[in-house]
Every structure is written in C-alpha cells, then in structure tokens.
Amino acid sequence: MSTGRWQIAQLESKPYRLADGALKSRLIFVFRWRGPTDEKIRRYKVSLGIDDSRANRRTWEERRRTIDGEIKAGTFDPHKWFGRGFAITVQGVPRTVGDMVRRWQDSLAGAGHARQTREQYEITVKAHINGDPIEGVLLSQLQKDHLLQYRSRLIEKKLKASTVNKVFARMRSIVNDAFAAGYIPRPQSPAALVGNLRNDSRIADPFTPDEILRILWACTSQHQRAFYLTLALTGMRPGECCGVVWQYLAFDARSIFVRQQRLGDGTLTERLKNEYARRDIEMFPPLAFALRELRPEPHDPKGAVFLNPTDGEPMNPSWVNDDPWRDTLEAAEVPYRTLYHLRHTYCTFMVAAGKATQWIAAQMGHANVRKVDTVYSRWTKMPNQERLNLDEFFAKIAAMPPVTAANLASGWPPGLARPTKMPEFVEESAPAGNRTRT
C-alpha cells in the first residue's frame, strides 16, 4: 500500500490532564507516508491510546522498527497496525478549515479539558466560527490574510479586544493542529503570523484605599463585608474564594491555603487554573479578625466559608456583576468596576506598600514576576511619599464598627472623605441570571 519516499517514524509525547488535575502524557506515533488517496507524502500523527511509559515505549519501539521496514519496502498497511480508525482518517482527510474545526471539536473530549472548558469552547465555535466564510477555505490554500480577514469580521461584531483574542485563540489552536498534521503546506503555521489585538482592558483600574473603606462601610452584612475584604486582601480569584473551606484557614499560621475552586456550575474541584494557583496566602490581621467573627460554632471543617444568605448554599463564582455588588458600590459612591478588580486592587496595594515583587507574584498565583512588572508597573514606580502604609490602612479597617442598621444610617465613618459628586456608573454586560448573592 505504500508508495513514494519513506521517512523513519518516531514516537512523540502529548501531555494531558486528568479530571483531578494530574498531568500525564499520551504516546503518539508520527510518520510520513503517501497513502492510496494521497496526492503526495503527508505527515500522520496517530494517538496510540496509551500512556507514555517506559514499558509502552519499549513495546512500540520494536514495532516502529518493523513499520520502518514496511514503509521502506512498500508493504506498509496502516490499519494492520492502527485498526480501522486509521483507514477512516486516510479516507476522511480534512480539506477545509470547517472540516478541521469539526475534527478539533471531536477531539476535545479526549484532550483532558474540564467539562466547563469544553462547553465554553463549544459555545465559542457555535457563536463565532460556525457559518463564517473561513470555514470554506481550503487548508492547502490557507494563508495569513484569511485569518486577518476572519479577525476583522470578529471586530465588526463590536466584540471587546479581549473577547476577540479569546475567540481567535480557538482558531489558532485549530490551524496549528492542521499545520502539525501536515494539512497546510507552509513552512510556518499561518496562525503563528497573527498576533493578539492590543487589549486595553488589561490596564489595571484598581480601587483606592479610600474606595475600599467606603465599600466595606456600605456593606449590609458582616458576611458581605468579609467576602469583599477577603478578595481585596488576598488577591484570590472569585472561584478560589468561593472554594475556601474552614479547614483551609490557618489562623495561627496567618495563612489561607488555596487548594480548590468552585466552578460556575457549583462544582468544587481541586483542579486550579495552573500549578502556580496552588499556594498559601498571608492572612492579614483585619481579615483574620473578620473571618473569625464569621465562623459559626460548631462548624464543619469542610464546610464552605462563604454562603448565599437566601439558601445557605456555597456561593457560586458565575454570579458576577451582581445586584448586591452594584448596590454596594452605589451606596459607597464608588465608580463601578467588576468584582474581579478586587484582585487588581490587592496587587496594587502590595506594590504600593513596597512588598517584594517575587512575593506578590507568588501570592497572586503567577508563574513569574512578568505580569506584576508589566500590568502593575505604574505602581512600582510610585514615589516614596505616595507609598501605602499598610498598618495605618489596616487600623482604619479594624476601627470600623460592626454592620448594623444604625451604623449604616449614621453616615460616613470619621476621617473618610465623602465624594463631592456622585460618579456616573458605567454599565457592563453580564450573562443573564449572573448574580452573586452576598
């Protein structure tokens, strides 16, 4: 069955993650071969469906040598080695970008992605790739200009730059997979020639210390105040914060252990955003006090710290840009930013307080200091006279009286300036039904 030049086959490894977040590798068999329906020699990648272990490599190394000999002799029959699935692949070689999109979608289930991630990818493909003219472009003719035109059509939909970049990231993965499989006859993947749009939304717009104090003062319950304070003084992502249970609060060690997160569907998982997200965060004194006051006695060590007051269920991170958060900002007379900006706030506070950049990156769960140096560079260059005195700031938080109707009605706390003009709120779109009940 084999014709044309032969090239020695090789074994490769492809990493994937299990549902529990453990990293493993699959064994991939790669070779070049001109099949009966191929116009020219193509590069094939076949997943062997087994882990990349020493024993499996030893077994397939012997088979690889045999296959090399068959390819050289012109007697190679792929489905003798790889089953009928390979024969279907040969006959069903993707011709267009649309064919490759469908093949990529079919591969998601076995790629080790979490269910929520797969669902997000499917939604993206359905909304922004299916039906687009790029699906009809032949892979053999795909060039950089086709991808630039596709991206221009995304921009015409008036999507944010960050959204365009996320959508194009899926297209980039699809095109790169097609290139790696040999379907795109180019010296370089066309997707590698198209960078991301400049994303101005990545510019941090944190809350100031006075704004945080006003937000905490305007909270309508101790629970709500503790939740916002935790986000502002730890830099945790909302999902990580919602995933905190009482056994992960070490008051004596002044630490919060990030070991799990709660997903948008309410599922609790130990699979975090990346390996660096598993970290220990310093628990500052005012936060320790607020959380101690919140803890019920007796309490379940594995019970969630932050609960919905209406039903007692753990808080869900998908309910963002919520009514309670908006109401609190409005009462505090603070311009609207999403709840996630409390993470930005924590980082800028630590930078302004003179904390070491490496320590801040570790607390935030970053792989390195690059993001702190770039996204928050403005605060790293702050004059000494504008530095944040954390002790004074924490003292103001500690001096706040408990949340009561009488205190809320008494006006602004002493020493806290009231804005001279009510700021205009900028509405940001949020998925229907997304509400955080705090």
Phi, psi and omega in degrees: 000350187261136175224162177085183180298153175245156178219138185303133178284161180215161178256136177233170182235135178237117182288151174207163181247142174281172181298332180274003178094354180293140182265127177227178181225141176262148179270127182243134177258124185237133177203161174253135186199144175258103181281174183297337180254005182269137176283335180207174180298134179236159177265126181246141174236124182238120174285126182278353178071019179228159180286153178278085178246167180298318181294317181293322178295321180297317179297314184279344174292322176295317179293325180300318180296322178294317179296322176305315181295322179292319178298318180295323181276350180080020182247010185293127176238103188299322185280355168291327182265325189244002177084181183292338180301325179289323179299322178295321180298317181297316183285335184250042179299128180297130181259325185245168176299322178300320176300319182289326177300314181294322178295319179297319178298319180296333183276349186298321185299327182262009184268001178084009179284149174293155183302318181298320179295316179299319180296320179295319178297317180297319179296318179299314181297315182296321186277328192231356178241312179301128179091350178282147180304336182295338179297334182272357181286132177292136178300325181293342182246001184295130180227173180305319183298324178300318181288323177296320178294321177298315180296323178299323178292328175294318179296322180296339177283000180065035174281151175294155180302321180296322179290318177301317180296322179292318179295315182293335177298325177292317178297322179298318179298318181296313181293319179296323176296319179295321179294316180296328180278356178088013182277343181246106184282072180226154177290341180213147179297130179303330182292333180289346182267358182244112180275179179280155172291151173295129185250094181292340180293345178285349177292123185294136175232070186285167173279150176276165176304319178296321179295319178298318179298319180293322178297314180296323179294326184277355179297147184260000177205157177296324180297315180296318179297318181295323180295311180294323180294322178298315179296321184284334184250010175231336184074013179293149171289152182306319179296323178292319180295317179292340180271358181289132174243165189298328182289348178265010175252109180257091185294322180293322180273357181055048183224149170243126182265120176268107183233352182201169176216160177255129182277174183296336179269008178092354181290137176263126184223147175275357178279109182266179184301319177201179183294335182279345180289339176282106190206168174248127183251137178293132179263106181289153186309312182296330178287318178302318179296315182297321181286324176298318179295334183277334188291125178282156175232125355287165181223154177274117181305329181266005180282148180293142179286318185252121185239155173285125183294337184283326183229358178075006179276156178302145180295147183251124184290348180283346179272082181244173186052047193270167179297314179300320179295315178296317180298321180294315179296320180295317179294327179277354182057049180243131179304143186291132163222156181294163180302328182298339180292348174292333175292316175300320182299315179303313183297315181292326176298315182292322177295313182295336179275357176086017177293152180296137184300319180297320178296317179299315180300319179294319179296324181282342183084028177272153180290329182203188185272000187301315182294321178297319182289331183263302184294325186247024185298329181301325183275339178288340181258017183290136176300152183302325182291344179258007179296152181270125175272103185297322181299316178295319180296316179294325179296323178293323178293315182296332182282350181291133177288162178303158179285115175221160179300322181294317180293322179296326182278351186277355179097200184287148178293154181302139176080001181252116185290140176268137179301144180283339181219135179293122182289153176278132181276137177258113181288135174240139183291145176220151179303142181303135177085358180282109182216131173261116181266105183249000000 
